[in-house]
Amino acid sequence: MIASMTGFGRGQATVEGVTATVELRSVNNRYLDVSVRLPRLAATYEPEVLQTLRQHFQRGRITLQADLKVAGGLSGLSQLNLERAQLYLKQLETLRAHTGLTDPVRLDHLLAFPDLFEKPEEGEADECMRQALMQALYQAIEALKAARLREGMLLKTDLETRLETIAQRLAAIEARAPERLAEARARLQARVQELLRETPVDPSRLELEIVLLADRLDITEECVRLRAHLQHFREVLTSTEPSGRRLNFLVQELHREANTISAKANDATISLLTVDIKEELEKLREQIQNIE
């Protein structure tokens, strides 16, 4: 299935207070060109982000824009250990019951414990950032792939329509070729008769000239190759591999055969048909520039 090189994808993920948002934009390019813009806090993850993108895409100019929002606990402020606070509260309630105290347990009693609040380990904070960023990145990649595939389906439909038009023109050329040969033979005989008039014509010599003429005007081989290239083109359109470069090569081959047919045919009708073919091939070439 062919994919376009243009599209947009967005992903967002939250891990332990870190929310990462990643946006990917892709446009046409002959090769893969990746530009990454990460927040300062996530700059260290750029090599991993670049490697991930290069594993998923073959062609296109891809721009990544990322944003990180970090909760207070991971931005250097102490974070409440709620589980520990509940344990201390339970112990104070038990102590109050055993000592017969009537005063309730107050918040300031809990705040007297120095380890009630703790700062997150630096490594833990960094890993949360990395996980959030990479999860958002993978979401954006899948969204971008889906967008490129949707546009690729539209391109495929357009390409198939143009291939059918070329095939129809080729069929008309093949139908015209025998008529053109018969007309060329009749013209040759008439010209020889006019030039020689009273002089007898050597039938074998005339037949040899006709054979040579037919050989020069024969476009069967070129038509067969052009049809084969059309079939190959259709097969590539159904391939699961990136096919933009191969399709571009096939368009060049199709154009070469069309030019040869036009040059050898020496016929107005066939020339007009090959003009139509070359116009469709030019439109194919333009559309292929969008394919990965």
N, C-alpha and C positions, 0 to 999 in steps of 0.2 A: 504494500500500500504506500503510495507516494505521500510525502509530506511537504508542505510549503515551508519556506524559511522565515515567514513573517508570522508574528503572533504575540500574545501576552499571557503571562501566568502569574498568579499570586498565591502565596502561602503564608499561614500564620500559626505559630505554636507557642505554648506556654509551658515552662518547666521550672518548678520551684520558685515562682515569683519573677522569672525572666520571660518576657513576651517578645518574640522575634517575628518580624514581618519582612517577607522577601518578595520583591517584584522583579520579574524577568520580562524583558522586551527583546524581540528578535526581528531583524530585517535581513534583506538579501546581502550576501557576500560570497565571493568566489571560494573562500576558504573559511575555516572557523576562526573567529576573532572574538575573544571574550574580554569584557571590561567589567571589573568588580569594584563597587563602592560600598565599603563596610564601615560601620561606626568605629571610633577609635578603640573602644573596649573589645571589639571583635577582630581587630586587624590581624591578630596572630593566626586566625583561622583561614586567611585568604588562600594559602596553598591548597588546603583541603577542599575549599569551595571551587577553586579553579579546576582541580583534578576531577571533581564530581561532575561538573558541567561538561568537561571534555569527554567523559565516559558516556554521556547521554546524547550528545549532538555531534554531527559530522561537519556541517556547514552553517554559515550565517554569522551575522554580527550580533552577538548577544550581550546585553547590558543588564547587570544586576544592581539593584538598589535595595539595601537592607536597613532596617531600623530595629533598635533594641530598647525596650523599656524594662528597667530593673527595679524591683520592689525594694523598700527600705532595708530589709534584712540582708540583701545582697549588695547593697551599695556602701557598706562600711558601718551601718548602725547596728547596735545590739538587737538581738531577736529574742522574743519571749519563748522560753521552753515551757509550753503549756502543760505537757505531760509531767514535767518535774514540779510545776506549780501545784497541780492537782494532788500530787503525792505529798508535798509539804503541807497542804491544807488538810489532808486526811490525817497526817501525823499530829498536827496541832489540835485538831478536833479530838483525837484519841487522848492526847495529853490533857486537854481541858476536862474531859470526862473523868479521867483517872485521878486528877488532882482536886476535883470538886469545884473548879472555878466556874463562875457564872457569866463572866464577861465573854462576849462573842469574839471569835477570831476576826481580826480586821486586816485590811489590805496592807497597812504598814508593818504588820507582823510578817507577812509574806515577803515584803520588800527588803526585810532585814537579811534575807539569804542572798549572799553575793553571787551565787551561780544560777540565779533564777533567769538572768538574761545572759546570752552568750553571742559572740560574734561567729559567723560562719567561717569555716576554713576557706582559705583563698582558693585552694584546689577545687573545693566543692562548688564555689561560685563560678569559677571558670568552666567547669564541666557542665553546669546548668546552662550557661551561655552557649556553649558549643552544641549541646543537645537541642536546645530551642532553635538555634540558627539552622542546624542541619535538618531538623524536622520540617521547618518552614521552607527550606530550600527544596527538599524532595517534593513537598506539596506543589510548590511553584513550578518545578520541572514537569510534573505530571500534568498540571494545568496548561503549561506551554505546549507540551507534546500534543495534548488533545486539541488545542486551538490550531496548531500547525497541520494536524491530520484533517480537521474539518475543512480548512482552506484547501488542503491537498486534494480532497475529494471533489471540490468544485473545479480545481485545475484539471483533474483527471477527466471529468465530464467534458470540459472544453477541448482538451487534447484529443479525446476519442472522436468528437464531432469533426474536428479538422482532419484527422486521419481518414475518416470515412469520405470526406470531400475529396481528398487526394486520391483515394482508391477509386472513386467514381471517375475522376479525370483520367486516371491511368487506364481504366477499362475503356474509356472513349478513345484514347490513343491507340490501344491495342486493336480496337475495332476499325479504326481509320487506317492503320498501317498497311494492310493488304490492298486497300483501295488506292492508296497513294503509290504503291509499288506498281500496280497495274497501269495507273495513269502515267507514271514515269516511263514505263516500257513503251506505251503507245506513243508518247511524245518523242522518244528516241527513234522509234521506227519511222515516224512521220518526218523527223528531221533528216534522217539518213536518206529517205526516199527523195526529199526535196533537194538535198545537196547533190545526189548522184543522178537523179532523174532517169535519163535513158540508160545509164550504166547499170548492169546487173549487180545485185547485192549478193555477197557470199553469205548464205544462211548461217554457216557455222561461225563465221566471224561476227555476224550480228548477234548470234546467240551468246557468244563469249562476252561481248560488250554488255549485253543485258545482264548476264550473270555477275559481272564485275560491278555494274550499277546497283544491282540488288544487294550485293555484299556491302557496298558503301552506305546504302540507305537502311540496312537492316538494323532495327533497334530492339530486337527480341531479347538479346542478352541484357541490355540495360533495363528493359521493362521487368524482366524476371528478378534482377537484383533489387530494383526499386520496390517491387512487391515483397521480396524477402525482408528488406529493411523495415517496411511497414509492419510486417508480422512480428519482427523482433521488437519493434517499438512497443507494440501492444503487450508483448510478454513482459517487457521491462516495467510497464505501468502497473503490473500486478505483483511485482517483486516486493519482498519485505525489506530489502536492503536499500540504503540511500542510492538513488538512481539518476540524480541530476546530471552528473558528468557523463554518464553513459548515454543518456538521452541527447545531450548536446552533441556528442560524437555522431550519433545516428542521424541527427538533423543535417550535419555536414555531409554525410554520405548520401542521404536522400537528395540534397541540393546538387551534389556532383552528378548523380545519375540523371537528374532532370535537365541539367545543362547539356549533358552529352546527347540526350534524346533530342533536345531542341536543335542542337548543332547538326546532328546526323540526318534528322528527318527531312529538312529542306521542304517543309510543307506549312502553309499558313495556318491550317486548322490545328495541326499538332503544336505549332508554336504558341498559338493562343491558349491551348490546353496546358502547356508547360508553364506559361505565365501564371495561370491560375494556381498551379501546383506550387510554384515558387512563392507566390503571395501567401499561401497557407503555411508553407514552411517557415517563412519569416515570422508569421504570427506564432507558430510553434516555438521557434527559437526565443522569442520574447517571453513567452509563458514559462519556458523551461528555466529561465534565469531565476524564477521564484521557487524552484524545486530543490530540496536538499539533496 
